[in-house]
Amino acid sequence: MPDSSETQTKSVGGELILPVAALVFTLYYFSTIYDSPWTAQVAAFFVGAILLLLIVIFIGRVAVSVGRGEADLGMKSILEPLSFLPVRAGLIGLTILYTIAIDWGGFTLTSFVFMTAATLMLNRGRHWKRSAAFAACVSLAGYLLFIVAFEIRFPKGPFEYLVEALA
């Protein structure tokens, strides 16, 4: 008699939400870089191509699992465990707030606040110093890479104006 765990399939439909969203975003991103400097176009193509490759690999692995009967395209994985739903809803809320606040706060400061809040939410408020340090490093790296090196026109805020005034 087969074990009941052997006959159950893993629901992976929820795991496809982010790769599909990333695919749509990447294609949109490619469509917006035509008027950018060539360095930004090269960087955008390089990052986008890597992202597209990873998406294709992930979707291919899912397709193989579904084809073998090891998985199905159900959305059960996105709803369970139920204890994670508040964190998921919080992250969606933070993302919406980020997109609203970036015009006022600018890219760097808003990214710092978003990443700090998100990592604190994910680790249940522990290690706030690590969360803030991580967010500061990533935000500053994003500023240096995108705004300084590639001259991408992200929204300016207090941090960007301060740096311009000091330069």
Secondary structure, 3 states (H helix, E strand, C coil): CCCHHHHCCEECCHHHHHHHHHHHHHHHHHHHCCCCCHHHHHHHHHHHHHHHHHHHHHHHHHHHHHHHCCEECCCHHHHCCHHHHHHHHHHHHHHHHHHHHHHHHHHHHHHHHHHHHHHHHHCCCCCHHHHHHHHHHHHHHHHHHHHHHCCCCCCCCHHHHHHHHHC
